[in-house]
Amino acid sequence: MIHRAVAQNAHLLSLTLVISLLLTAPVAQATSRDQAKRIHDRIAGVPPDATMLDTMAGMVAGGDALGAALLATQEPGFYNVTLKQHVTPWTNEAGDGFAPLNDYTATVIGLVRDNVDFRQILTTDVLYVGSGAGIPPYSASSNAHYEALETNGVDLSSSLSPVAQSSLQGIPANAAAGVLTSRQAARAFLVDGTNRAMLRFTFRNHLCRDLEQIQDTTRIPDRIRQDVSRSPGGDSRIFLNGCIGCHAGMDPFIQSFAYYDYAYDKSTDPDAENGALSYNAAGDSDPVTGTRVKAKHFNNNTTFAPGYVTVDDHWDNYWRTGPNALLGWDSALTGNGDGARGFGEEISHADAFTQCHAERVFTTVCLRPPEDAADRAEVAAIVADLRANGYSLRRAFAQSAVYCMGE
């Protein structure tokens, strides 16, 4: 028994010693090559070749990890894979990142590649189109051009070129509002309905807020349209405590799209594959409304006849005051205007826009959302860097990759 006890004690002593050695053993440090490879993998989606790895590792070792990360953003994989999957969920209601390439995604990719102020994605008169053998030209009523680019494996990092959106869509230059008036955005968010989907998904995709998060029942309901019942089911409390929370701010804001629609033939094209953005320019008259305002803004106008009647595309942001003032609206802007471009400027100049996209980039590159104080501090640093460097989203990707390169 004594021998057995001695043996057991010796075994416990040995086990304790092993655990102690494991706990006190030095943790292997990532080398500059390990860090360079991780940066490249996270940005381009593929390992670097030997020459690129040597170059990036030398830059990391020399204290220029950000420069190494920016070098990686020149790789085709950053545009063809990483950015495409990052942006494509914004282009459809399902948030599908594997949807076909389209003019919305391609335009964001092109603007990021060209290091344009990222806020312009919601305001500028541009679409990016590609080129290549056997690629059909851009069509305002088909996505065939972009699907062919993807099917043929055309390199988006070199083939995309900016073209005036107004010339491609057949709309006035001042009616173009970046990706908001792209064909794909029209097909996804202006099709049928009342155009309110455009506001909801713009908030979701570019402010990281859905309607439930921006409800405010304290706003004045004077601009809520006729299609919203003031007593759903005969109970006005539902309107006062629920409906008004979204519609009081949403309806005057999305009036900016009063002249827009997505036109397609419902009888022959039930999936709206072959439609096009439709816009009523000055002098145009909708056959239903008798004004420039599209008929969809008069849907169900007998639900509450005394409700607001849309007469033009003048919009007001009622959410500049109240709890949604925390979205950080730009005090240099007036909070009202005419048309979709002003709407896009109001959204893209809000603090929440920059914060939202900094968090999205961090999540894409680091493969996880910000989780702790250190992550949140890094996102704040990315936000500050965006403001200080012309809202370059490429830099945001590079900065995130450096943070997550390992130590």
C-alpha positions in Angstrom: 0.0 0.0 0.0 2.9 2.3 0.9 4.5 1.6 -2.5 1.3 2.3 -4.3 0.8 5.6 -2.5 4.4 6.6 -3.3 3.8 5.7 -7.0 0.5 7.7 -7.1 2.2 10.7 -5.5 5.1 10.5 -8.0 2.5 10.4 -10.9 0.7 13.4 -9.6 4.0 15.3 -9.2 5.0 14.5 -12.8 1.6 15.5 -14.1 1.7 18.8 -12.1 5.2 19.4 -13.5 4.0 18.8 -17.1 1.1 21.2 -16.7 3.3 23.8 -15.1 5.7 23.6 -18.0 2.9 23.9 -20.6 1.5 26.9 -18.8 4.8 28.7 -18.6 6.2 27.7 -22.0 6.6 30.7 -24.3 3.8 31.1 -26.9 5.1 30.9 -30.5 5.0 34.3 -32.1 3.8 34.8 -35.6 6.6 35.7 -38.0 6.4 38.5 -40.5 5.8 35.9 -43.2 2.9 34.4 -41.2 1.4 37.8 -40.8 1.9 38.8 -44.4 0.2 35.6 -45.6 -2.7 36.1 -43.2 -3.2 39.7 -44.5 -3.2 38.5 -48.1 -5.5 35.6 -47.4 -8.0 37.8 -45.6 -8.0 40.5 -48.3 -7.6 38.6 -51.6 -9.1 35.3 -50.5 -6.2 33.3 -51.8 -2.6 32.7 -50.7 0.0 35.1 -52.2 2.6 33.9 -54.7 6.2 33.6 -53.5 7.2 37.0 -54.9 4.2 38.8 -53.3 4.8 37.0 -50.0 8.4 38.1 -49.9 7.5 41.7 -50.7 4.8 41.8 -48.1 6.8 40.0 -45.4 9.6 42.5 -45.9 7.1 45.4 -45.5 5.6 43.9 -42.4 9.1 43.3 -40.9 10.0 46.9 -41.7 7.0 48.2 -39.8 4.8 48.9 -42.8 2.0 46.4 -42.3 -0.6 48.8 -43.6 1.4 49.3 -46.8 1.6 45.5 -47.2 -2.2 45.3 -46.8 -2.8 48.1 -49.3 -0.6 46.2 -51.7 -2.8 43.1 -51.3 -5.8 45.2 -52.2 -4.4 45.4 -55.7 -4.8 41.7 -56.2 -7.6 40.6 -58.5 -9.1 38.3 -55.8 -9.9 41.3 -53.7 -12.3 42.6 -56.4 -13.5 39.3 -57.9 -14.2 37.5 -54.7 -13.9 39.5 -51.4 -15.6 42.7 -52.5 -18.2 40.9 -54.7 -19.3 38.8 -51.7 -19.1 41.8 -49.4 -21.3 44.0 -51.5 -23.8 41.6 -53.2 -26.0 41.0 -50.1 -26.9 44.7 -50.3 -28.4 44.3 -53.8 -31.4 42.0 -53.0 -34.0 41.7 -50.3 -32.8 38.2 -49.2 -29.3 39.4 -48.5 -27.9 36.7 -50.8 -24.2 37.1 -51.2 -24.1 34.6 -54.1 -26.6 36.3 -56.3 -25.4 37.1 -59.9 -23.1 40.0 -60.5 -25.1 43.1 -61.3 -24.6 46.9 -61.9 -25.0 47.7 -58.2 -22.2 45.3 -57.1 -20.0 46.2 -60.1 -20.3 49.9 -59.4 -19.4 49.6 -55.7 -16.4 47.5 -56.8 -15.3 50.0 -59.3 -15.6 53.0 -56.9 -13.6 51.1 -54.3 -10.9 50.2 -56.8 -10.6 53.8 -58.0 -10.4 55.0 -54.3 -13.4 57.3 -54.7 -15.0 58.8 -51.6 -17.1 55.9 -50.6 -20.1 58.1 -49.7 -20.5 58.7 -53.5 -22.0 55.2 -53.9 -25.4 56.8 -53.0 -25.1 60.1 -54.9 -22.9 59.9 -58.1 -24.0 59.8 -61.7 -22.0 56.7 -62.6 -22.3 53.0 -63.3 -19.4 50.7 -63.9 -19.5 48.4 -67.0 -17.1 45.7 -68.1 -15.5 44.6 -71.3 -14.3 41.4 -72.9 -14.7 39.1 -75.9 -18.3 37.9 -76.3 -19.6 40.2 -73.6 -23.0 41.8 -74.6 -23.2 45.6 -74.0 -24.9 47.1 -70.9 -28.7 47.0 -71.2 -31.1 49.1 -69.1 -33.6 46.2 -69.2 -31.4 43.1 -68.7 -28.6 41.8 -66.4 -27.0 39.8 -69.3 -24.0 42.0 -69.4 -22.9 41.4 -65.8 -23.9 37.7 -65.9 -21.7 37.2 -68.9 -18.8 39.0 -67.1 -19.1 36.6 -64.3 -19.7 33.4 -66.4 -16.7 34.2 -68.5 -14.5 34.9 -65.5 -13.6 38.4 -66.6 -11.2 40.1 -64.1 -13.2 42.9 -62.5 -10.1 44.6 -61.2 -9.1 45.6 -64.7 -12.1 45.4 -66.9 -14.6 47.8 -65.2 -14.9 51.3 -66.5 -17.1 54.2 -65.2 -19.9 55.5 -67.5 -22.4 58.2 -66.8 -25.4 56.4 -65.4 -27.8 58.9 -66.9 -26.6 58.0 -70.4 -27.1 54.3 -69.7 -30.5 54.6 -67.9 -31.9 57.4 -70.1 -32.6 59.7 -67.1 -31.5 63.3 -66.3 -28.1 63.5 -64.7 -29.5 65.0 -61.5 -31.9 62.0 -61.2 -29.0 59.6 -60.8 -28.2 58.7 -57.2 -25.4 56.1 -57.4 -26.4 52.5 -56.7 -29.8 53.6 -55.4 -30.9 54.3 -59.0 -29.0 51.3 -60.5 -31.1 48.8 -62.4 -30.6 46.2 -59.8 -31.7 48.5 -56.9 -34.8 49.4 -58.9 -35.5 45.7 -59.6 -35.0 44.8 -55.9 -36.5 47.8 -54.1 -38.6 49.8 -56.4 -40.5 46.9 -58.0 -44.3 47.1 -57.4 -45.3 48.2 -53.9 -45.0 51.8 -52.8 -41.2 52.4 -52.9 -41.0 52.2 -49.1 -38.7 49.1 -49.5 -36.1 51.4 -50.9 -35.9 53.2 -47.5 -36.0 50.1 -45.5 -33.2 48.4 -47.3 -31.1 51.5 -47.6 -31.2 51.8 -43.9 -30.4 48.1 -43.4 -27.6 48.1 -45.9 -26.0 51.5 -45.2 -26.9 52.4 -41.7 -27.1 48.9 -40.2 -30.6 49.7 -38.9 -33.9 48.0 -39.7 -37.3 49.6 -39.2 -37.8 48.1 -35.7 -34.6 49.9 -34.6 -35.7 53.4 -35.8 -39.3 53.5 -34.7 -40.3 56.8 -33.1 -43.9 57.4 -32.2 -43.2 61.0 -31.2 -42.8 62.3 -34.8 -45.6 64.4 -36.4 -47.8 62.1 -38.7 -48.7 64.9 -41.1 -47.0 63.2 -44.1 -48.3 59.7 -43.7 -49.9 58.6 -47.0 -53.5 57.7 -47.6 -52.8 53.9 -47.8 -52.1 53.6 -44.0 -55.2 53.0 -41.9 -55.5 55.3 -38.8 -57.4 52.6 -37.0 -56.3 49.1 -38.2 -59.0 46.6 -37.2 -61.0 49.5 -35.8 -58.4 50.2 -33.1 -56.7 53.6 -33.4 -54.2 52.6 -30.7 -52.5 50.2 -33.1 -51.8 53.2 -35.3 -50.7 55.5 -32.5 -48.5 53.0 -30.8 -47.2 51.1 -33.8 -47.8 52.2 -37.4 -46.9 55.8 -36.7 -43.5 54.8 -35.4 -42.2 54.0 -38.9 -44.5 55.8 -41.2 -44.3 59.3 -39.7 -40.6 59.4 -40.5 -40.5 57.0 -43.5 -43.2 58.5 -45.7 -41.8 62.1 -45.9 -38.3 60.7 -46.4 -39.0 58.3 -49.2 -41.1 60.9 -51.0 -37.7 61.5 -52.6 -38.5 58.6 -54.9 -41.9 59.9 -56.0 -40.9 59.9 -59.7 -39.3 56.5 -59.8 -40.6 53.0 -60.5 -39.4 49.7 -62.0 -41.3 49.0 -65.2 -41.9 45.5 -66.5 -44.5 43.4 -68.2 -46.3 41.4 -65.5 -48.1 39.1 -68.0 -44.9 37.9 -69.8 -42.3 38.5 -67.2 -43.7 37.6 -63.7 -40.2 37.5 -62.1 -39.4 41.0 -63.4 -36.2 39.8 -65.1 -36.4 42.2 -68.0 -37.7 45.4 -66.5 -36.0 48.8 -66.3 -35.8 51.8 -64.1 -38.6 54.2 -65.0 -38.4 57.9 -64.2 -40.8 60.8 -64.8 -38.8 63.8 -65.9 -40.0 67.4 -66.0 -42.9 67.6 -68.4 -43.9 63.9 -68.0 -47.3 63.1 -66.6 -48.4 59.8 -65.1 -51.7 58.7 -66.6 -53.1 57.9 -63.2 -52.0 60.8 -61.1 -51.9 63.5 -63.8 -48.6 64.7 -62.4 -44.9 63.5 -62.4 -45.7 61.4 -59.3 -45.8 57.7 -60.1 -49.2 55.9 -59.6 -47.8 53.6 -56.9 -47.8 56.5 -54.5 -51.6 56.5 -54.8 -52.1 52.8 -54.1 -55.0 52.2 -51.7 -55.7 55.9 -51.5 -59.2 55.3 -50.2 -57.9 53.5 -47.0 -57.7 56.9 -45.3 -58.7 59.5 -47.8 -57.7 62.5 -45.6 -54.2 61.2 -45.5 -51.2 62.9 -47.2 -51.3 63.1 -51.0 -47.9 63.1 -52.7 -47.6 66.0 -55.0 -43.8 66.1 -55.8 -40.5 64.5 -54.8 -39.7 67.0 -51.9 -38.5 65.1 -48.9 -37.9 65.9 -45.2 -36.0 63.9 -42.7 -38.2 64.0 -39.6 -35.7 61.7 -37.8 -33.1 64.4 -37.4 -34.7 65.1 -34.0 -35.9 62.6 -31.4 -34.1 59.4 -30.7 -32.9 58.9 -34.3 -30.7 62.1 -33.9 -28.2 59.5 -32.6 -27.6 58.4 -36.1 -25.5 61.5 -36.4 -27.0 63.4 -39.3 -24.7 65.9 -40.9 -25.3 69.4 -39.5 -23.9 70.9 -42.7 -26.9 69.6 -44.6 -30.4 70.9 -44.3 -32.3 67.7 -43.7 -34.6 68.2 -46.7 -34.5 68.5 -50.4 -35.8 67.2 -53.7 -35.2 63.8 -55.3 -33.2 60.7 -54.7 -29.7 62.2 -54.8 -30.4 64.4 -51.8 -31.8 61.4 -50.0 -28.6 59.5 -50.8 -26.5 62.4 -49.6 -28.4 62.6 -46.3 -27.9 58.9 -45.6 -24.2 58.7 -46.7 -23.2 61.7 -44.6 -24.6 60.4 -41.4 -22.2 59.1 -38.8 -24.1 55.8 -38.8 -23.2 55.3 -42.4 -19.4 55.4 -41.7 -19.8 53.3 -38.5 -21.9 50.7 -40.3 -19.4 50.2 -43.1 -16.4 50.2 -40.8 -18.1 47.3 -38.8 -19.0 45.5 -42.0 -15.5 45.6 -43.3 -14.1 44.5 -40.0 -16.5 41.5 -40.0 -15.6 40.5 -43.6 -11.8 40.7 -43.0 -11.6 39.3 -39.4 -14.3 36.7 -40.1 -16.2 37.8 -37.0 -18.1 40.9 -35.8 -16.4 43.2 -33.3 -16.7 41.4 -29.9 -14.8 43.2 -27.2 -13.4 46.6 -26.1 -10.3 46.1 -28.3 -12.4 45.3 -31.4 -14.6 48.3 -30.8 -11.6 50.6 -30.4 -10.3 49.3 -33.7 -13.6 50.0 -35.4 -13.5 53.5 -34.0 -10.0 53.9 -35.4 -11.2 52.7 -38.8 -14.0 55.3 -38.7 -11.5 58.0 -37.9 -9.2 56.8 -40.7 -12.1 56.9 -43.2 -12.9 60.5 -42.3 -9.2 61.5 -42.4 -8.4 59.8 -45.7 -11.3 60.7 -48.1 -13.5 57.8 -47.1 -11.3 55.2 -48.8 -12.9 51.8 -48.2 -9.7 50.1 -49.5 -7.9 51.6 -46.5 -10.6 50.3 -44.2 -10.0 46.7 -45.6 -6.3 47.1 -45.2 -6.5 48.5 -41.6 -8.8 45.6 -40.6 -6.4 43.1 -42.1 -3.5 44.5 -40.1 -5.5 44.3 -36.9 -6.3 40.7 -37.5 -2.9 39.5 -38.8 -1.9 37.9 -35.6 1.0 38.5 -33.2 
